[in-house]
Amino acid sequence: MPEAASLPLFPLHAVLVPGAALELRIFERRYLDMIRDCSRVGGGFGVCLILEGDEAGAPATPAAFGAEALIEDFDNTPEGLLSLHVRGHRRFHVLRTRVKDTGLVVADIEWREEGAASPRLRPEHALLAELLRRMLEQIGGNHVDPSPALFENAAWVGWRMAELLPLSMLQRQELLQVDDPHARLQRLLEGIAETE
């Protein structure tokens, strides 16, 4: 049975997947308060794709699946805004939402598991691991030299491909909603085959 929890949401016109980095600029009071509260308890917040509405102003309608964002670093921008560097952690499914007086959307969620703790890559998906290795060599930067063992991990390969491939937000959202890492890799493989 998935574990239930309550999580403040930061709806965006972006999809955060586990392991992916995201830069945010925080200026609305509801999100500044949310970050303060997350820092106090050492927790994260949920990032969900906006299905209807905007990032600023009235509360937006979030997708039913998202990823927990953990704060890795923060700074102030030259404009005086709070800048956050977050990384996607656990996936979740939104059961219901409520809007606080401040306009912050809070969700009752259940955490989604990957199935196996470290699912081994299947032979039919080896091409994706090799493609990912080549993509990371081209990109460089923070992606240089991941452990070779990671290329055998179906969940890690799938999330890195979902992060790096030029997918639409809806395609990325669909991948985020898939619990089975092998099914996620198969969707990626079929998507790549369709573009050739």
C-alpha positions in Angstrom: 0.0 0.0 0.0 1.5 3.4 -1.0 2.4 5.7 1.8 0.0 8.8 2.1 1.2 12.3 3.0 0.4 16.0 2.6 2.5 18.1 0.3 2.5 21.8 -0.7 2.4 22.1 -4.5 4.3 24.4 -6.9 2.4 24.0 -10.2 4.6 24.9 -13.2 4.5 24.7 -17.0 7.3 22.1 -16.6 7.6 18.5 -15.6 10.2 17.5 -13.0 11.3 13.9 -13.0 13.3 12.1 -10.3 16.9 13.0 -10.4 16.5 16.0 -12.7 17.6 19.5 -11.7 15.4 22.6 -12.0 16.1 26.3 -11.4 13.2 28.3 -9.9 12.8 32.0 -9.2 10.5 32.6 -6.2 8.7 35.9 -5.8 5.1 35.2 -4.7 4.5 35.4 -0.9 2.7 32.0 -0.9 5.8 30.3 -2.3 8.2 32.2 -0.2 6.3 31.0 2.9 6.2 27.5 1.5 10.0 27.5 1.1 10.5 28.8 4.6 8.2 26.1 6.0 10.0 23.4 3.9 13.4 24.6 5.2 12.2 24.5 8.8 11.2 20.8 8.6 13.8 19.7 6.1 11.2 18.6 3.6 10.4 19.2 0.0 7.5 20.4 -2.0 5.6 19.0 -5.0 6.1 20.1 -8.6 3.2 19.3 -10.9 2.5 20.3 -14.5 -0.2 23.0 -14.8 -3.2 21.6 -16.7 -5.1 24.9 -16.5 -4.1 28.3 -15.4 -0.8 30.2 -14.9 2.3 30.0 -12.7 1.6 33.3 -11.0 -1.7 34.7 -9.7 -4.8 32.6 -9.1 -4.1 29.0 -8.1 -3.6 26.7 -11.1 -5.0 23.3 -11.7 -2.2 20.8 -11.3 -1.8 17.4 -13.0 -2.5 14.3 -10.8 1.1 13.1 -10.8 4.2 15.0 -9.9 7.6 14.8 -8.3 8.9 16.0 -4.9 11.4 18.8 -5.3 14.3 18.9 -2.7 16.2 22.1 -2.3 19.9 21.7 -3.1 21.0 25.4 -3.1 19.5 28.9 -3.1 20.7 32.4 -3.9 19.3 35.9 -4.6 19.0 37.1 -8.2 20.2 40.6 -9.2 16.5 41.6 -9.1 16.3 40.6 -5.5 14.3 37.4 -6.1 14.9 34.1 -4.4 16.6 31.6 -6.7 16.4 27.9 -5.9 18.2 24.9 -7.4 16.0 21.9 -6.7 16.2 18.2 -7.7 13.4 15.8 -8.4 13.1 13.0 -5.8 10.1 10.8 -5.2 7.1 10.6 -7.5 3.6 11.1 -6.1 -0.1 10.8 -7.1 -2.4 13.6 -6.0 -5.5 12.2 -4.2 -7.2 15.6 -3.5 -6.2 19.3 -3.2 -7.2 22.2 -1.2 -6.3 25.9 -1.5 -5.1 27.7 1.6 -6.1 31.3 2.3 -2.7 32.4 0.9 -3.5 30.7 -2.4 -1.0 27.9 -1.9 -2.3 24.6 -3.2 -1.8 21.7 -0.7 -2.3 18.1 -1.8 -3.1 14.9 -0.1 -0.8 12.5 -2.0 0.4 8.9 -2.1 4.1 8.2 -2.9 4.6 6.0 -5.9 7.3 3.4 -5.9 9.4 2.2 -8.8 8.5 -1.5 -8.3 12.0 -2.9 -7.5 14.6 -1.0 -5.5 17.1 -1.1 -8.3 15.5 -2.6 -11.5 18.1 -4.1 -13.8 18.1 -2.9 -17.4 16.6 -5.5 -19.8 18.5 -6.5 -23.0 15.9 -5.0 -25.2 16.5 -1.6 -23.7 20.3 -1.7 -23.9 20.2 0.7 -26.9 18.7 3.4 -24.7 21.5 3.0 -22.2 24.1 3.4 -25.0 22.2 6.4 -26.4 22.1 8.0 -23.0 25.9 7.4 -22.5 26.6 9.2 -25.8 24.2 12.0 -24.9 25.9 12.6 -21.6 29.3 12.6 -23.2 28.1 15.4 -25.6 26.4 17.4 -22.8 29.3 17.2 -20.3 29.0 19.5 -17.2 27.2 18.0 -14.2 26.4 14.9 -16.3 30.0 13.8 -16.8 31.1 10.4 -15.5 28.2 8.8 -13.9 28.9 5.4 -12.3 28.8 2.6 -15.0 26.4 0.7 -12.7 23.8 3.4 -13.2 23.6 2.4 -16.9 22.3 -1.0 -15.7 19.5 0.6 -13.6 16.3 0.8 -15.6 14.8 3.5 -13.5 17.8 5.8 -13.7 18.2 5.3 -17.5 14.5 6.0 -18.0 14.5 9.2 -15.9 17.7 10.6 -17.5 16.2 9.9 -21.0 12.9 11.6 -20.0 15.0 14.5 -18.7 17.2 15.0 -21.7 15.2 14.0 -24.8 13.4 16.8 -26.6 9.9 15.7 -25.4 6.8 17.7 -25.1 5.6 18.4 -21.5 2.7 16.1 -22.0 5.0 13.3 -23.2 7.2 13.8 -20.1 4.1 13.9 -17.9 2.9 10.6 -19.4 6.3 9.0 -18.5 6.1 10.4 -15.0 2.8 8.6 -14.5 4.2 5.2 -15.5 5.1 3.1 -12.4 7.0 0.3 -14.1 10.5 1.4 -15.2 10.6 -1.2 -17.9 7.3 0.0 -19.4 8.7 3.6 -19.2 11.8 2.5 -21.2 9.6 0.7 -23.7 7.6 3.8 -24.3 10.8 5.8 -24.8 12.1 3.2 -27.2 8.9 3.1 -29.2 8.9 7.0 -29.3 12.5 7.0 -30.7 11.6 4.4 -33.3 8.6 6.5 -34.5 10.8 9.5 -35.1 13.3 7.7 -37.3 
